[in-house]
Amino acid sequence: MRKSVFITGATVNTGLGIAERFGQEGYNLFLGSRSAEKAEQTAKTLSEKYGVFAKGYGMKIFDETDAKAIFSDIEKLGYSMDCLVLNAANLGIRQQFFDVSVEEFMDVINTNIGWNFMLSRQAAIQMRKKGGGSIVFINSNTAYRAIPDRVSYSASKSGALGMMRAMALDLGKYHIRVNAVLPGMIKTDRWENNYNDCRHALSNYTPLGDIANFEDIANAAWYLGSDLSKNTTGAELVVDGGNMIQLYPIVDKGTQIKKMEGKKMKQVDIKGHEPSLLPEKGDWKLVWSDEFDGTELDRTKWDYRLSMMGKLHPAWTDKGVHLDGRSNAVFTLIEEGGKPVSSQLQTGYNFMDEPVKETKFGEDHLQWPIGKLKENLYTHKFGYYECRCKLQTKPGWWSAFWIQSPIIGASLDSAYTGTEIDIMECFTPGKIAAHNAFSGGYGQDMRNIHAGGMENLDDGYHRFGLLWDTTGYTFYIDGIENGHIDSLVSHCPEFILITTEPQGYRDASHEPRKETYDAVGDTFIVDYVRVFEKITDKHV
């Protein structure tokens, strides 16, 4: 009789690799995902590929009733668990210690510990009836070696290891083994498209000179989940190329110098203003810019963004930007009605942002779900986008330089309806978050890829650039390449945004944080925004 395995997070990346491995061994596959549709489609594909029974489940996070219902359904189908692989996790990215809310912190803990406990108990009930089984945690070497701005994730992974050992002790008498795989970096899209963290981590941070792929983790999960490890329980199998055994990483100086050099840049002078730094390859023409000369904002170039997804946003104002007479646009965190607010500038409009007004369509009481459309002030596609700015100095609000398609999410084709491209986001003074590309809108079809970022910067002026062409998006900080994304490539014109926002309005409380009030009066200063178009390429 075939054995059965349940795998969480089983539709992409590592989870899919684990499902493939167990499918190769003839296991019946029960696959969990946040998306029922993706889980069912993956199950259908793997069932046909490996000739095994497979079923997908949409899963509710931290819901014991849902966990019981899933395993009850499996029993009703005539199956019971031989192995459970707990792969899904809340990554808790960008959770700075002083900024993360208790709700955000506990969401990671509840997912990575509490939810895994619920699933383990339901699987173990079936295993106890069968006379044994195996539970495998896909944990992380961050359980032992923390990384910045991931306090809840590191805490959850350490806690999950403690739970794994306790479960191994309690369940051993039922011949149920409980073990953990501890990966380091894995070659997902997040790392493959990250110039600094993938190409250089390969040689700089592991004695073996490589990081794990999906098959490495899948093979480790298979070993611990199968009878090959029948006398192993409460154990950790580290799969990180030796990263965790080092006191300090091995850093090759030649590689380090290469990393700092990046792709060569050339200086382009702008009369009366600071020069730009552009990729050396090809010749460039300045096609749009604002040097913020004078004392009044050029409203033919910029409008204030006041709404998002059909609603006025309480954090935004049209009074938070002024020109200082020295060719700078100064964004200031101010108070209105006793609460901190700040401004966002844009050269175009997202078609879903404007508030919806009641519009009766015939006698059917149908409502068109899109507000009044506006003519974009400026959009462009392909080229080099650059902003020179001085970051905010106090926590409690954030700044960003980005571009967006006016019709993002109107179709599943990012080439046709565009993406959001985050060139610079600063949530904590001096730190630049990973650059992002979003497509598919901001609902069920949203897709996201990260690259680069996380540079510690001084409090002076810095240049942030984006090279956008048919091959993807290459990001630059002060003329040094800082990440590349080669998918979700937009082929439609996009508009420019320079934005700030007080923190707290997107928390569960929808209220500004204490440090946001303390930051009132702080500034984010923009020297210029420029768009260049490539006119020749001498290297082709």
C-alpha positions in Angstrom: 0.0 0.0 0.0 1.3 3.4 -0.9 2.4 5.7 1.9 1.0 9.3 2.2 2.6 12.6 2.9 1.1 16.1 3.7 3.3 19.1 2.7 2.5 22.7 3.5 3.5 25.5 1.2 3.7 22.9 -1.5 3.0 24.8 -4.7 6.2 26.8 -5.3 9.9 26.7 -4.7 11.2 24.4 -1.9 7.7 23.0 -1.1 7.1 22.0 -4.7 10.6 20.4 -4.8 9.7 18.4 -1.7 6.4 17.3 -3.3 8.2 16.2 -6.4 10.7 14.2 -4.4 8.0 12.3 -2.5 6.0 11.8 -5.7 9.1 10.2 -7.3 9.1 7.7 -4.5 5.4 6.8 -5.1 3.9 8.6 -2.1 0.3 9.8 -2.2 0.5 13.6 -2.1 -1.6 15.9 0.0 -0.6 19.5 -0.7 -1.4 22.6 1.3 -1.3 26.2 0.1 -3.0 29.6 0.9 -4.5 29.3 -2.5 -6.9 26.4 -3.0 -6.7 26.9 -6.8 -2.9 26.6 -6.9 -3.0 23.6 -4.5 -5.5 21.7 -6.7 -3.7 22.5 -9.9 -0.3 21.4 -8.5 -1.9 18.2 -7.2 -3.4 17.5 -10.6 -0.1 18.0 -12.3 1.9 15.8 -9.9 -0.7 13.1 -9.9 -0.5 12.8 -13.7 3.3 13.1 -13.7 4.0 10.4 -11.0 0.9 8.2 -11.2 0.0 8.8 -7.6 -3.1 10.0 -5.8 -2.9 13.7 -5.0 -5.2 16.3 -3.6 -4.7 20.0 -2.8 -6.1 22.0 0.0 -6.5 25.7 0.5 -5.4 26.3 4.1 -6.4 28.9 6.8 -3.4 30.0 8.8 -3.6 29.4 12.6 -7.0 27.8 12.4 -7.4 24.6 14.4 -10.9 23.9 13.0 -9.5 24.1 9.5 -6.6 21.8 10.4 -9.0 19.2 11.8 -11.3 19.4 8.8 -8.4 18.8 6.4 -7.1 15.7 8.1 -10.7 14.4 8.6 -11.2 14.7 4.9 -8.1 12.7 4.2 -9.4 9.9 6.5 -12.8 10.0 4.7 -10.9 9.5 1.4 -9.4 6.3 2.9 -5.9 7.6 3.6 -3.9 8.4 6.7 -0.6 10.2 7.2 2.8 8.5 7.2 4.7 11.8 6.9 4.1 15.5 7.5 6.5 18.1 6.1 6.0 21.5 7.6 7.5 23.8 5.0 5.2 26.9 4.9 6.4 29.9 7.0 5.8 33.5 7.6 9.2 35.1 6.7 8.6 38.2 8.8 10.6 40.4 6.4 11.4 44.1 7.3 10.3 43.9 10.9 12.6 46.5 12.5 12.7 46.1 16.3 11.3 49.5 17.1 8.8 49.6 14.3 7.2 46.1 14.3 3.8 46.0 15.9 2.9 43.3 18.4 0.2 42.0 16.0 2.8 41.6 13.2 5.3 39.9 15.6 2.7 37.5 16.9 1.5 36.7 13.4 4.9 35.2 12.6 5.0 33.3 15.9 1.5 32.0 15.4 2.2 30.8 11.9 5.7 29.2 12.4 5.0 27.7 15.8 1.3 27.6 16.7 0.0 26.6 13.4 2.6 23.9 12.9 1.7 22.5 16.4 -2.0 22.3 15.3 -1.1 20.5 12.0 1.4 18.2 13.8 -1.2 17.1 16.3 -3.7 16.2 13.7 -1.2 14.2 11.7 0.2 12.5 14.8 -3.3 11.3 15.7 -3.4 9.4 12.4 0.2 8.2 12.8 -0.5 6.9 16.3 -3.3 4.7 14.9 -1.0 3.4 12.2 1.8 2.6 14.6 4.3 5.3 13.6 5.3 8.0 11.2 7.5 11.0 10.6 7.2 14.7 11.1 9.7 17.0 9.4 10.1 20.7 10.1 11.7 22.8 7.4 13.4 25.2 9.8 16.3 27.6 9.2 19.9 28.2 10.3 18.5 31.5 11.6 17.4 29.6 14.6 21.0 29.9 15.6 22.4 32.8 13.7 20.1 35.9 13.5 19.8 38.3 10.6 18.9 42.0 10.8 15.3 43.1 10.9 13.9 39.6 11.3 13.4 39.4 15.1 10.1 37.5 15.0 11.3 35.1 12.3 14.5 34.2 14.2 12.5 33.8 17.4 9.9 31.6 15.8 12.6 29.3 14.2 14.4 28.9 17.6 11.1 28.2 19.2 10.1 25.7 16.6 13.3 23.8 17.2 12.5 23.6 20.9 9.0 22.3 20.0 10.5 19.8 17.6 12.6 18.3 20.4 9.8 18.2 22.9 7.5 16.5 20.3 10.3 13.9 19.6 10.4 13.1 23.3 6.6 12.9 23.7 5.9 11.0 20.5 8.8 8.5 20.5 6.8 5.9 22.4 4.3 5.9 19.5 7.2 5.3 17.0 6.6 8.8 15.6 9.9 10.5 14.7 10.2 14.3 14.7 13.2 16.0 13.0 14.2 19.3 11.3 16.0 20.4 8.2 17.9 23.7 8.6 18.5 25.4 5.3 20.5 28.5 4.8 20.0 30.6 1.7 18.1 28.8 -1.1 18.1 29.6 -4.8 14.5 30.9 -5.0 13.6 33.9 -7.2 14.4 36.1 -4.3 18.1 35.1 -4.3 18.5 34.4 -8.0 17.6 37.9 -8.8 19.6 39.5 -6.0 23.0 40.7 -7.3 24.6 41.1 -3.9 23.0 38.3 -2.0 23.2 35.5 -4.5 26.3 35.9 -6.8 28.6 36.9 -3.9 27.1 34.8 -1.2 28.0 31.8 -3.2 31.7 32.3 -2.7 31.8 34.6 0.3 29.6 33.0 2.8 29.9 29.2 2.4 32.9 26.9 2.7 31.5 24.8 -0.2 31.2 27.9 -2.4 27.5 27.4 -3.1 24.0 27.7 -1.6 21.3 25.1 -1.6 18.8 24.5 -4.4 15.4 23.0 -4.1 16.6 19.4 -4.6 19.1 19.7 -1.7 16.3 20.5 0.7 14.0 18.0 -0.8 16.5 15.2 -0.5 17.1 16.1 3.2 13.3 16.1 3.8 13.0 12.8 2.1 15.8 11.2 4.2 14.2 12.4 7.5 10.6 11.6 6.3 11.4 8.1 5.0 12.5 4.8 6.7 16.1 5.7 5.8 16.2 7.6 9.1 14.1 5.1 11.1 16.4 5.4 14.2 16.7 9.2 14.1 14.5 11.6 16.1 15.0 15.0 17.7 17.7 15.7 15.2 18.7 18.7 13.0 20.1 18.2 9.5 21.8 21.5 8.4 21.9 22.1 4.7 23.6 25.4 4.2 27.0 24.7 2.5 28.8 25.0 5.8 27.6 28.6 6.5 26.8 27.9 10.1 30.1 26.3 11.1 32.1 29.5 10.6 32.8 32.1 13.2 33.3 34.6 10.4 32.4 34.1 6.7 35.2 33.5 4.2 35.5 36.7 2.1 37.6 36.7 -1.0 39.1 40.2 -1.4 39.0 40.0 -5.2 35.4 39.1 -5.2 34.7 41.9 -2.7 36.4 44.5 -4.9 34.4 43.2 -7.9 31.2 43.5 -5.9 32.0 47.1 -5.0 32.9 48.1 -8.6 29.7 46.7 -10.1 29.0 47.8 -13.7 30.9 50.9 -14.8 29.1 54.2 -14.7 29.8 57.5 -16.3 29.1 61.1 -15.1 26.7 63.2 -17.1 26.8 66.9 -16.3 23.7 69.0 -16.0 24.3 72.7 -16.2 23.9 74.5 -12.9 23.0 71.3 -11.0 24.6 68.1 -9.6 25.6 65.6 -12.3 24.0 62.2 -12.9 25.6 58.8 -12.9 24.5 56.7 -15.8 25.5 53.2 -17.1 28.6 53.5 -19.3 27.2 51.3 -22.0 25.5 53.5 -24.7 24.7 57.2 -25.0 21.8 58.8 -23.1 19.4 61.7 -23.7 17.7 63.6 -20.9 14.0 63.4 -21.7 12.3 64.6 -18.5 13.5 66.2 -15.2 12.6 68.4 -12.3 15.5 70.2 -10.6 13.0 71.8 -8.2 14.2 75.3 -9.0 12.4 78.3 -7.7 10.0 78.4 -4.7 6.8 76.8 -6.2 6.2 73.2 -7.1 5.6 72.7 -10.8 2.0 71.5 -10.9 2.3 70.7 -14.6 4.7 67.9 -13.6 3.4 66.8 -10.2 0.1 66.2 -8.5 -0.5 65.1 -4.9 -1.5 61.6 -4.3 -4.3 61.7 -1.7 -6.2 58.4 -2.4 -5.4 54.7 -2.6 -7.6 51.9 -3.8 -10.7 54.0 -3.9 -10.4 55.8 -0.5 -8.9 59.0 0.8 -5.8 58.1 2.8 -5.8 59.7 6.3 -1.9 59.8 6.3 -1.5 62.0 3.2 -1.8 65.7 2.7 -1.3 68.3 0.0 0.6 70.6 2.3 3.7 68.6 3.2 6.0 69.7 0.3 7.7 73.0 -0.4 10.7 74.2 -2.5 13.5 75.8 -0.5 14.8 78.1 -3.2 18.0 76.1 -3.4 16.8 73.5 -5.9 15.3 71.1 -3.4 11.9 69.7 -2.8 11.5 69.4 1.0 9.0 66.8 2.3 8.2 67.5 5.9 6.3 65.4 8.4 3.7 67.8 9.7 0.5 67.7 11.9 -3.0 68.2 10.7 -5.9 67.8 13.1 -3.5 66.7 15.8 -2.1 63.8 13.8 1.1 63.4 11.8 0.7 63.5 8.0 3.0 63.8 5.0 2.8 64.1 1.2 3.1 62.0 -1.9 3.9 63.4 -5.3 3.1 61.6 -8.6 3.3 62.3 -12.3 0.3 60.1 -13.1 -2.6 58.2 -11.6 -3.4 54.6 -10.8 -6.9 53.9 -12.3 -8.1 52.3 -9.0 -7.0 55.0 -6.6 -9.7 57.7 -7.0 -12.7 57.4 -4.6 -15.7 55.8 -6.2 -18.9 58.0 -6.4 -22.3 56.4 -6.5 -23.2 55.9 -10.2 -26.4 54.2 -10.9 -26.3 52.0 -14.1 -29.8 51.6 -15.5 -32.3 50.2 -13.1 -30.1 47.3 -11.9 -28.5 49.2 -9.1 -25.1 48.2 -10.5 -22.1 50.3 -9.4 -19.0 50.9 -11.6 -16.2 50.1 -9.2 -13.7 52.7 -10.6 -13.6 56.4 -9.7 -13.1 59.3 -12.1 -10.1 58.8 -14.4 -7.5 61.5 -14.8 -5.0 62.4 -17.6 -1.5 61.4 -16.6 1.0 64.3 -16.5 4.0 62.3 -17.5 4.6 58.6 -18.3 7.5 56.8 -19.9 8.8 53.4 -20.6 12.4 52.0 -20.7 15.4 54.2 -19.8 17.3 55.2 -16.7 15.4 56.8 -13.8 17.4 58.7 -11.2 16.7 60.6 -8.0 19.2 62.3 -5.7 17.9 62.8 -2.2 18.7 63.0 1.5 16.8 60.5 3.6 14.7 61.2 6.6 16.7 61.1 9.9 14.1 60.0 12.4 12.1 56.8 12.7 8.3 56.9 12.5 7.9 57.7 8.8 9.2 56.4 5.5 10.2 57.6 2.1 10.3 56.1 -1.4 11.1 56.7 -5.1 9.2 54.4 -7.4 7.3 54.0 -10.7 4.0 52.4 -11.4 1.7 51.5 -14.3 -1.6 53.4 -14.4 -3.3 50.1 -15.1 -1.4 47.7 -13.0 -3.5 44.6 -12.2 -5.9 45.1 -15.1 -4.7 41.8 -16.6 -2.4 38.9 -15.7 0.2 40.0 -18.3 2.7 42.3 -16.6 4.1 43.2 -20.0 0.8 44.6 -21.1 -0.5 46.2 -17.9 2.7 46.9 -16.1 4.3 46.7 -12.7 5.2 48.6 -9.6 9.0 49.1 -9.4 10.3 50.2 -6.1 13.7 51.9 -6.8 14.2 53.2 -3.2 12.3 52.5 0.0 13.6 53.7 3.3 11.6 52.5 6.3 14.4 53.0 8.9 16.8 56.0 8.7 20.0 55.0 6.8 18.7 51.6 5.6 17.4 50.9 2.1 14.9 48.0 1.9 15.1 45.4 -0.9 14.0 46.8 -4.3 10.7 45.2 -5.5 8.7 44.5 -8.6 5.0 43.9 -8.1 2.6 42.8 -10.8 -1.0 41.6 -11.0 -2.3 44.4 -8.8 -2.6 44.1 -5.0 -5.1 41.3 -4.5 -5.3 37.6 -5.3 -3.1 37.8 -8.4 -0.3 39.9 -6.9 3.2 38.7 -7.6 6.4 40.1 -6.1 10.2 39.7 -6.5 12.9 41.3 -4.4 16.5 42.2 -5.2 19.4 44.0 -3.5 18.8 46.8 -1.0 19.6 46.8 2.8 22.5 49.1 2.4 23.6 51.2 5.4 23.9 54.8 4.2 25.2 58.0 5.8 22.9 61.1 6.3 24.2 62.9 3.2 22.7 63.0 -0.3 22.5 59.7 -2.3 21.6 58.8 -5.9 19.1 56.0 -6.5 18.8 54.7 -10.1 16.8 52.2 -12.2 17.9 50.9 -15.6 14.7 49.5 -17.1 14.9 47.7 -20.5 13.6 44.6 -22.1 15.9 42.4 -20.1 14.5 43.6 -16.7 15.3 46.0 -13.9 18.8 46.9 -12.7 19.0 49.0 -9.5 21.8 51.3 -8.5 22.8 53.1 -5.3 25.4 55.9 -5.7 26.4 54.4 -9.1 26.9 50.9 -7.8 24.7 48.1 -9.0 22.6 46.9 -6.2 20.3 44.2 -7.6 18.7 42.9 -10.8 15.2 41.4 -11.6 14.8 39.7 -14.9 11.0 38.9 -14.8 7.7 40.7 -14.4 9.0 43.1 -17.1 6.7 45.9 -18.0 6.4 47.0 -21.6 3.9 49.9 -20.9 4.5 53.5 -19.9 4.6 54.2 -16.2 4.5 57.3 -14.0 6.9 58.5 -11.3 6.2 58.8 -7.6 8.2 60.4 -4.7 6.4 59.5 -1.5 6.5 59.7 2.2 4.1 58.3 4.8 3.8 58.3 8.6 4.0 54.8 10.0 1.1 53.3 11.9 -1.9 54.1 9.7 -1.5 50.6 8.1 -1.2 48.9 11.4 -4.2 47.1 12.9 -5.0 50.2 15.0 -4.9 52.5 12.0 -3.3 55.1 14.3 0.2 56.8 14.1 2.8 55.3 16.3 4.4 57.1 19.2 7.7 57.6 17.3 5.7 59.1 14.5 4.6 61.9 16.7 8.2 62.3 17.9 9.4 62.7 14.3 7.1 65.6 13.4 9.3 68.3 11.8 11.7 65.8 10.2 12.4 66.2 6.5 13.1 64.1 3.4 14.9 66.3 0.8 14.9 65.6 -3.0 17.5 67.4 -5.1 16.3 66.2 -8.5 14.4 63.5 -10.5 15.5 62.7 -14.0 14.6 60.3 -16.8 17.1 59.4 -19.5 16.5 57.5 -22.7 19.2 55.5 -24.5 19.8 56.8 -28.0 22.8 54.8 -29.1 24.7 51.7 -27.9 28.3 51.7 -29.0 28.9 48.2 -27.5 26.4 46.4 -29.6 
